[in-house]
Amino acid sequence: MKATEIQDLLQATTLVGPLPQEEVLTACGSDMMSDVLAFPKDRMVLLTGLTNPHTVRTAELLDVMMIVFVRGKQPNEEVLNMAEDAGIAVLMTEYTLYDACGRLYAAGLPGGTGRKK
């Protein structure tokens, strides 16, 4: 799925850009960065309400393509600058985490269990 499709589906505002040109292959939604670390996937978008620097550090560690902050949460300048320095696009949506993940899943963007089958 293209990043612009994700932005449209979530009616999201870009806080740090540009949006990635590569296809996003999977999504992860969590406010617990330990769960995100247990779910490493290639070309992933991270959806979260956690707006502190740990989110960007986790995203950078996992090569997350973009972060979408949910529930209208806006990170401070430090977090936005960290994401910009790391080359990670940041968006913000008014949808809850549940609704945002559901919209992406219904549109065909898979999540996964993070476990080997």
C-alpha distance (Angstrom), angle and dihedral (degrees) to the residues before:
residue distance angle dihedral
M1 . . .
K2 3.78 . .
A3 3.80 119.6 .
T4 3.80 89.6 -122.8
E5 3.82 89.2 57.9
I6 3.80 89.9 52.3
Q7 3.79 90.0 49.6
D8 3.81 91.2 50.3
L9 3.82 94.7 45.8
L10 3.79 91.6 50.8
Q11 3.81 95.4 38.3
A12 3.79 84.1 -129.5
T13 3.78 131.0 175.2
T14 3.79 119.6 -136.1
L15 3.81 111.4 -122.8
V16 3.82 96.2 171.4
G17 3.77 123.5 16.5
P18 2.86 177.0 -120.5
L19 3.79 101.5 55.3
P20 3.80 115.1 -124.9
Q21 3.79 116.8 -96.1
E22 3.81 94.3 -152.0
E23 3.79 119.3 90.4
V24 3.80 114.3 -94.7
L25 3.80 106.5 -128.6
T26 3.80 103.9 -171.8
A27 3.79 144.7 4.3
C28 3.77 136.4 -138.4
G29 3.79 124.9 -165.2
S30 3.79 120.2 -166.0
D31 3.78 144.4 124.0
M32 3.81 90.1 -151.6
M33 3.79 111.0 81.5
S34 3.82 90.3 -162.9
D35 3.82 87.5 64.4
V36 3.80 90.5 48.7
L37 3.80 90.2 51.7
A38 3.82 88.7 53.1
F39 3.81 89.2 54.6
P40 3.81 106.5 57.2
K41 3.80 111.1 168.4
D42 3.78 132.8 163.3
R43 3.80 119.7 -100.5
M44 3.79 95.3 3.8
V45 3.79 134.8 170.8
L46 3.80 115.6 -144.8
L47 3.80 119.1 -146.1
T48 3.80 115.9 -165.5
G49 3.77 146.5 141.7
L50 3.80 92.1 -143.2
T51 3.80 106.0 107.4
N52 3.79 102.0 179.3
P53 3.84 129.3 108.3
H54 3.83 91.9 -96.2
T55 3.80 88.7 71.9
V56 3.80 92.5 58.3
R57 3.80 92.7 43.3
T58 3.80 90.4 51.9
A59 3.80 91.8 46.3
E60 3.79 90.9 49.5
L61 3.80 92.2 49.1
L62 3.82 91.2 52.6
D63 3.82 96.9 40.3
V64 3.81 91.2 -117.9
M65 3.81 109.8 -174.5
M66 3.79 96.6 -145.9
I67 3.78 143.3 -6.8
V68 3.79 123.5 -136.8
F69 3.79 115.3 -162.5
V70 3.81 110.9 -151.7
R71 3.82 135.2 -153.0
G72 3.81 91.1 39.1
K73 3.80 91.5 -70.6
Q74 3.77 114.5 160.2
P75 3.79 120.3 -161.5
N76 3.78 121.2 -136.8
E77 3.81 124.5 -102.8
E78 3.82 93.0 -93.8
V79 3.80 91.4 59.4
L80 3.80 93.2 44.2
N81 3.81 91.4 49.0
M82 3.81 90.6 49.4
A83 3.80 90.8 52.2
E84 3.79 92.1 46.9
D85 3.81 91.2 50.0
A86 3.81 89.4 49.7
G87 3.81 92.2 48.7
I88 3.80 93.2 -118.4
A89 3.80 117.8 143.4
V90 3.82 114.8 -132.6
L91 3.79 126.0 -154.9
M92 3.80 133.7 177.0
T93 3.80 127.8 -148.5
E94 3.78 133.2 -177.3
Y95 3.82 91.1 -138.0
T96 3.80 119.5 104.8
L97 3.79 117.9 -111.3
Y98 3.80 90.1 -104.3
D99 3.79 94.5 50.2
A100 3.81 94.6 43.0
C101 3.81 92.8 51.0
G102 3.80 90.8 45.0
R103 3.80 92.5 52.1
L104 3.81 91.8 51.5
Y105 3.79 93.4 44.9
A106 3.82 92.0 48.9
A107 3.81 88.6 51.5
G108 3.81 90.6 55.6
L109 3.81 105.1 -95.0
P110 3.81 106.5 135.4
G111 3.77 127.0 -142.4
G112 3.76 111.8 -173.4
T113 3.76 135.7 -162.7
G114 3.78 99.2 -92.9
R115 3.82 87.0 -127.8
K116 3.76 127.0 109.6
K117 3.77 113.5 -112.3
